[in-house]
Amino acid sequence: MVCLLGVDGSAVAGVPALFLGVSNGTPGNGTFSIADTPALELAQRGQGKRGRKKGGDSAKKESNEATEQSPAMLEGQTTLDKLDKETRCAIGRSRKCGIKLAVKRGLFETRLRPRFPDGLECRDIDEEWAIYYSPIRSRVNYHGGIDMPAPWGTPMIAVAAGTVVSIKRGKESFRGMEMILRHSPEDTGIPLWVYTQYAHFDKMPEHEVGQRVRIGEVLGPTGNSGIDRTGQQSTHRRPAIHFTIWYSATPLYFAGRRKIIPVDGQWMDPNALYRNKSPFDSYSMKALPEAEKRVPISVMLEDGQTIPADTKIVWPYTYARH
């Protein structure tokens, strides 16, 4: 069996045209203008008093997430002054920044979808990359990752060899307990520095910051940790992984108290990583022909075998043969 997501491309009420494959009023032309996109028009209107009042104390603290440096300094870690304002806002996404720069750095829908190997029982994505997220947030926002539901306790695994650069309890975060790995070009075979985020753990990972992990290493159990828009731990979210990717051509990154921000960082649709070839940016992914939007996914089986055998990158869950 080939596991494909059932996306029919039909319009959804209330979702900006950018995320329905429409650009500057022309369906499917594969280009998009920062100045013209409806997403940014919404963003410019969505920063008023109403948005600032919601979310309780966690919303007030969010604005400082990218400005407080963590005490330890690892290889590649740098200081806040090495980040330009655009990168801080685009990746850090503090409340005072709005959404425009995040969109400029790649946080918009590309319509890539995963295509898994035949004969596997697959866990599909149920909340896609960069979908319109404002109805469940207190301001104009887009989903900065992909979510895949899984039974409680299902092990999340490292998608590639890498180094742990952040582990957070996330008591005031929508993501809850999370871990971020940093992957060198040698780790992935891709000529970029890649950062992968795993969130909604059921309990804190037992790894330590600075520790090396191998491809497929278990990071922790799937849960539903993280607050909802009331500022309290969510009681209705299904257990799932929230999986995010950023990347940069430089090895430098800043480790804030709550955020990891790569110098000159960009957002990546997680599906794009599995193309294993340049380009990876969202503009290029959006412009791909429809025939190339289904991305073959490399996976690890429960017995540790990988498909294909020589891959350096796997999906963040293991799979069993059907």
N, C-alpha and C positions, 0 to 999 in steps of 0.2 A: 504494500500500500504506500502511496505517496501522500504525505500529510501537507495539504495546502490550506491556507486560510480562505474562508469563504467571503471575500470582499467583492461586492458588486459595483462599487463606485457610485451608488446612488446618492443624491443630495440629502443632507440631514439638516433639519430646521435649526437655525441659530448658529451654525458652524460657518466661519468665514470662508470665502471662496478659495483662499490660498490652500486650505486643507482638503479641498475637493478636486484638486487637479486643475484649477482654474487660475490663470495668471493674466492680470491686466485685462480681464474681460474675455480672454480667448481660451476656450477649453483645450487642455492638452498641448499647449505650445512649448512647455518645458522651460520657460523663462520666467523671471519674476523680478519686479522692481521694488526696492525697499520703500521708495517714496509712495508708490501707488497701492501697495498691498492693503487689503481691508484689515488684516491683523494689526497693522500699525495704527490705522485709524482708530480701531477699538482701543488699542493700548493708550493712545493719547487722550481718549475720553475716560479711561478707566482708573485714573490716579486721583480721584476726588476724595472728599471726606468720607463718603460712604464706604469706600474700600479700606480706608485706614482704620475705621472703627472696629472692624471685625477681626476675630482671631485672638482677642485677649492679649495677655502679656507676651505671648510668644511672638506676636507680630512686631512689638516694640523691640524685642531683642534681636530680631532677624536682621535689622539694619547693620548690626555690628559683626555679623558672621564672618566677613572676609577681612576684618581689620585687626584681629587679635592673633598674634603669632603663637604657634605651639612651641613649647620649650626646647624640644629636641631638634637637631639639625642632621638630616640624612644626606646621602650623596644626591646631588641635584637640587636639593632644597635651597631656596633663596629667600630674600627679604622682601617686604611689602613694596619697597620703593622700586623694585624691578618690574612691578606690574603697572601697565598703563591703565588709565581710568576706564577705557573701553573694555578691556579684558576683565577688570574687576567687576564691572556691571554685567557684562555679557555672561560670564560663567558664575560669578557670585550671586547674581540675581537678588540683591538686597531690595527691600521695599522701595527705597528712595530712587532706585535706578529705573523702574519701569521694565518694559519687556522689549523695547525696540532694539537694543543692542544685542540681546540674546538671539532675536530673530536674525539680525544681520550676521551673527556668527554661526548660523546653521540650525537654530531651533525652529524649524518649520517642517511640515510634512513632506515626505518624498514619495510616498506610496510604494516603497519597497516592501516585499513580503517574503517570509521564509519558505523554502521548499526543502523538506527533510528527505533523507534516504528512504528507499522502499523498505517495507516490512518492519517499521518501527512504530511503537505506540508513542505518539507525540503529545506534548503539552503545548497547545497553541497560545499565542499572544491574545489576551482579551482586552487590553488597553494599549493601543498602538502609539508609535512614536509621534510626539508633538501634536496630539489631538487637542482640541479646544477644551481647556480644563477650568475655565472661569466659573461654571455653575457649582463646582465643589471647592472653590477657593474664594478668598475674600477680595480678589482683584483680577484683572485680565491676566490670564496665564495659559501656558501650553505645557503638555506633559513632557517633562525632561527625561524621557526614558521609555522603556516598554515594560509591561507587567505580564507575568505568566502565572496563573493560579496553579497551585499544587497542594496536595494533602499536607496537613500539619506535620512538621518534622522532616519533610523531604529535604535531603541534603542539597544545598547550593554548592556548586563547585567552581574553582578558578578556571576561567576560559583560556588562560595561557599561563605559562611560567611568569613570575613577577615578584615584586616586593611590596609588602604591606606598608602603605604610607599613612593610613588613617583607619581608626576604629572608633566609632562614636556610639554612645548609648542613645542619643537622640530623644531625650525626654520631651523636648519642645519642638520636635521635627515631625513633619508629615511622613518622613521616611522611617522613623524609628531607629532601631539598632541597625548599623550599617558598617561596611568595610569598603575601603578603596585600595586597589592594587595599581601599581605603576609597572608598565611593561616596556622594556627597551626594544629597539629594532631586532636585536638578537633573539629576544624572547618570542616574538611574533612572526619574524620574517618580513615585516612591513617596515619601510623606512621612515617611521614616525615613532614618537613617544606616546603611548596609549595609556589611558587611565580608565579602569573599569570599576563601577560602583555596584555593590550588592546590598539591598536594603529589605527591611521588614523581617529580619531574623526573629525567631521565636525566643532565642536567648543569646547573650553576648558571645561572639566568637572567642575562642580560646587562644588565638594567635596574638602576636605582639607586633607593634609597629617596628619596622626594620627587618622583619623576618622574611626570608625567601619562601615562596611556595612553588610547587610544581604544577604543571597542567593537570587539571582534573582533581586537584586536591580538595577535600571537603573543607568548606569554610564555616559552615554552621547550618542549623535547621531552619526551614521555612516557617514563617509565622505571619502575624499581621500587626507587628509593633508600629507605632506612630500615631500622632494625634489626628483628629479631624478638625474641621473649621471652627469647632467650639473651643479648641485649645486643650481638649481632653483626649486620652487614649481612645482610639476608635473602637467601638463595640460591634460594628456592622461590617467592617472590611473583611473580605475573604482572605485566607492565607495565600500569599503570592510572593514572588520575587519582583522587586523593582530593580531594573538593570539599566545602567546609564554608561555612556562612553563619551569621554573628551579626548582630544589629541592635540599634539603640537609638534612642530619640526625641531624645537629646542628641548633639551633634557631638563630645563629649569622649571621649578614649580614653587608656589607659595603654599605653606600649610597654615591656615588660619585655625582659630579655635573650633570652628564648625565647618569650614570649607577647605577643600583642596582646589587650587586654581593654577593650572598650567600657564606659564608665561606664553603669551600669544596664543592662548588656547582657543579651540573651536569645538562646537558640538558635533557629534557624529550620530546619525541614525544607527543604532546597534546592528541592524541587518547589514549595513554597508561593510562592516568589519569582515564579514564572511565572504566577501568578494575576493579577498586576498590579492587585490591589485588596485593600483591607483586609477582614477582619483577616488577619494573618500568623502569629499565635501558634499554638503546637502544640495548645493546648487547643481552640481554635476549629477547627483543621484536623481533629483527631480526631473532633469532633462533626459534621462535614459529612455530609450524606446520601451514600450510596454513589455515587449518580449524579454527584456533584460531586468524587469522589476522583480521577478521571482528569483531569489538568491539561494543557490544550493548551500545548505548548512552542513558544516562538519560537526560531528558529534562524538561523544564518548559513551560506550555501552557500559552496563552495570559491571561487567567483568574487566573493565579497564581498556578494552580494545577501542581503537579510534577508527572512524570512517571519515575520510580516507586514512590509511595507516600512517602516512607521513605528515599529517597535519600538525601545526603548532597552535591551532586555535580550535576550541570546541564550544558548543552551546553550554549555558550555565547549569543545566541539569543533565544527569545521565539518562539513558534510555534502555528499555528492554526490547528484544525482538518480539514481534507480534506472533 
